[in-house]
Amino acid sequence: MEKNDGQSENNSSDTQATPSSQDAKKNTSISPDDNNKSLEENKPSSAVTATSLSEASPSKTSPTKAPSQSRVKASSNSSSKDVIKKVKVHFVAVGSAPLMKKNKFQIAHDQRFAAVSGFLRKMLKLTGTGTSLFLYLKSAFVPSPDELVGDLNDCFSVRGELVIHYSLQEAWG
């Protein structure tokens, strides 16, 4: 009987070792995306182009080809593709500012906030020098024109969108 008990103890220790070795295998497995991501950053261009912003649409995922956009190369088992990091921007009219038909757009995360201001001026057709445009984040402050949109998104995004309030007159202090 002692031999059977010894064998049952050995069997139980074998069954206990098996799940722990399986757990170790599960914990050490790394997905291929974690190993193959490389971030390549380019210097943002100083020229503001209308193609730097694109309309936000869940069905449209075609990236624009601009040299100032940084790309993340993610490779899968069959092929590799370039994915451009973009920030969703939601424009909200304040006061007597004209409304836009489309108010959600996407911009490359390495663009300056001045590019957002220039794009909004073109969309609202504010070409005169006497017309002023005020842009606010969080309904409270005006970001510097040289701030990166990606940095602002990291700090002040709401539900994955950077909400920008715009006005033709000063709205908040």
N, C-alpha and C positions, 0 to 999 in steps of 0.2 A: 504494500500500500504506500509505503514511503516513496517508492520509485514512481508511482503514479502521481503522487503529490508533487514530487520534484519535477516531473514532466509537465504537469499542469502549471507549475510556477514558471517554468521555462517558456511554455506556450503563452502564458499571460504576459510575460516580459517581452516576448516577441511581438505580440499584438500591440503592446504599449509603445514599442519602439517604432513600429510601422507608421502609426498616425503622426508621430512627431517628425519622422523623416519626410513624410508627405507635406506637413506644415512647413518644414524648412524649405522644401522645393517651391511651395507656393509663395513664400516670403521672398525668396531670392529671384523669382522670375521678374524680368524687366521687359516692358513693352518696347517694341522696335521704335516707336515714336520718340521715346525718351533718349535713346542713344543717337539718333540720326538728325536731331534738330540742330541747326546752326543758324545763328543770327548774324546778318550782314547789314551794317548800317552805312548809309551814304549821307553825305552832307545835303541838307535841304537847300533847294534852289531859292534864290531871292525873288524870282519872277513869279507873279501870281497868275495862274492860268485857270480858265473855266473848267478844264478837265481834271483839276486837282480835287474837285468835289464831285461826287456822283450821287444820284438819287438813291435813297435807301429802299430796297425792295427785297423781300425774302426770296423771290424767284430769280432775281438778277444777281449773279455772283461773278460776272466777268470783270476781272481787274483791268484797270487802265494801265497803260504802259508809260510810265514817267520815270526818268532817271533818278528823281529825288526821293522815290518811295523805297523804303526798306522792305526786304523780302525775307520770309522764313521758308527754308527749304525743308519740306517734310517728305520723306520717302516711305513708300509702302512696299509691299512684297513685289508688286508687279511693275510699278512705275513711280517716278518722282514728279512732283508738281510744285509750282511756285505759288505761295499764298501771301497776299499783301495784307499787312495788318492795317485795319481801318477802324475808325471811331464813328459810331452813330451819333449824329448831331440832330437835335430837335429844336427848331426855331419857334419861339412863342412871341406873338405880337403883344405889345404893351401900349396902352393909351390909344393915340390916334394913328399908330403905325399901320400901314397897309398890310392886309392879310395876303399870304401866299397860298396858291392852290396846293402845292406840295410843301410840307414843312419839315420833312425828315430827309436827311442827306447823309452821305458817308464821306469821310475825308481820311487821307492817310495820316497815321498817327505821328509822323515826323514833320508835318507841316506846321508853320507858325500860325498864331492866332490872327495875324494880319491877313493871311490868306482867307480866313473865314469872313473877316470884315469886308474884304474886297469882293468876295463872291456874293455876299448878301447885298452889297451896293449894286452889283450888276443885276441881281434878281429883282430888286426893288426899283431899278432904273433911276438911281440917285447919282446923276453924273455931275451936277453943279457943285462948285466949291462952297457955296453958301449953305448947302443942305448937310445937316449933321446926322450922324447915326450913332446911337449909344447901344452898346452890347453889355449885358450883365450875366454873370453866372450866379446861380443860387438866389436870384432876385436881390442881390446884395452888393456885389463888387464888380469892378471892371478889370479884367485881366490885362496884363501888359501885352502889347502887340508881338513881342519877341518870345512869348511863352510857347512851348510846344503843345499841340493839341493832345497828344498822347499823355503828357504829364498832367494836364488839366483833367483829362478823362479818368486817370488813375485816382486823382484826389477828389473829384467832385461829380462823378457820374451818378445818375439815379436810374436804377434798373437797367444798367447797361447802356444808357444814353447820356450824352452830354447836353443838358438843357440850357439853351442860350435864349434869354429874353432880349428882344430888340425894340427900340423906341426911337422916334424922331426928336423927342424932347427928353430932357433929363428926368428920369423916373425915380431912381433911388440915389441916395447920397454917396 
